[in-house]
Amino acid sequence: MSPGRVALFVTMLAIAVGMLYPFWVMISDSLHTQSQFISGSGFSLGSWRQLSAALPVGRQVLNSTVICSMSIFVILAVGLPAGFAFAKLRFRASSLVFLGIVSAMMVPLQAIVMPEFVNVTRVGLTSGYFGAVLVYAALGTPFSIFLFTTYFRGVPDELVEAGIVDGLGYVGALWRLVVPVAVPAIATVTVLQFIQIWDDLLVGLLFIQNTADRPITVGLAALASGRTTSIPQLMAGSFVSALPAMLVYLGFQRYLVKGLTMGIDR
């Protein structure tokens, strides 16, 4: 093995250890009681058994799943036709409009969160999921439009023209011809938005006022802010919260890599 390959292997191994070490800490610390954690010895599953009493984990994981699913559905429903329109249709000022949408990706959430909160509160959408879903969809749609536009520009124009000649129209050509070959791009948007929404705390904390509807990240923040926080319980809850995002990433990794490298492949 050449020295370059050895150096690359050692570097990748060090990065892997650095990335996986926090998960090892979460698992090992969760296998203690609070007294065992303080003393640094012992083993117990008590923190896992007591987690559901301290935190409605099942309900909050379900809330996070519903919020992510609804937000991603809206993002895809808007991003797919918009990306197709920018890539394949020609209309006045399309480049300027596309530039404006892409520029929205550069606006940080912290700069607009208070105006968004005021607007969502005025229309009464903070009592359930819909306020947070609306904000997440607004934040994720510009990226989805940008990525789908880039991907659809690589789809041959002849494919779309053939569908139109056969009577499908632009809408039929999109859903029956273009979308089936855009699975990597759809998977890329889905995975990246799922991870971002699932791990977010700020939007869930501000835009979901009903305690029963709050996601797992908000529940963990409330658990950590208690006067008598159990570190093993917090680590157990953190691992439960991190696991779905990990599984989604690993399940769609092949499509994600293809979607992110599509510009290089084309």
Secondary structure, DSSP 8 states (H G I E B T S, - for coil): --HHHHHHHHHHHHHHHHHHHHHHHHHHHHTS-HHHHHHT----SHHHHHHHHHS-HHHHHHHHHHHHHHHHHHHHHHHHHHHHHHHH---TTHHHHHHHHHHGGGS-HHHHHHHHHHHHHHTT-SSSSHHHHHHHHHHHHHHHHHHHHHHHTTS-HHHHHHHHHTT-HHHHHIIIIIGGG-HHHHHHHHHHHHHHHHH--HHHHHH---GGG--HHHHHHHHHTSTT--HHHHHHHHHHHHHHHHHHHHHTHHHHHHHHTHHHH-
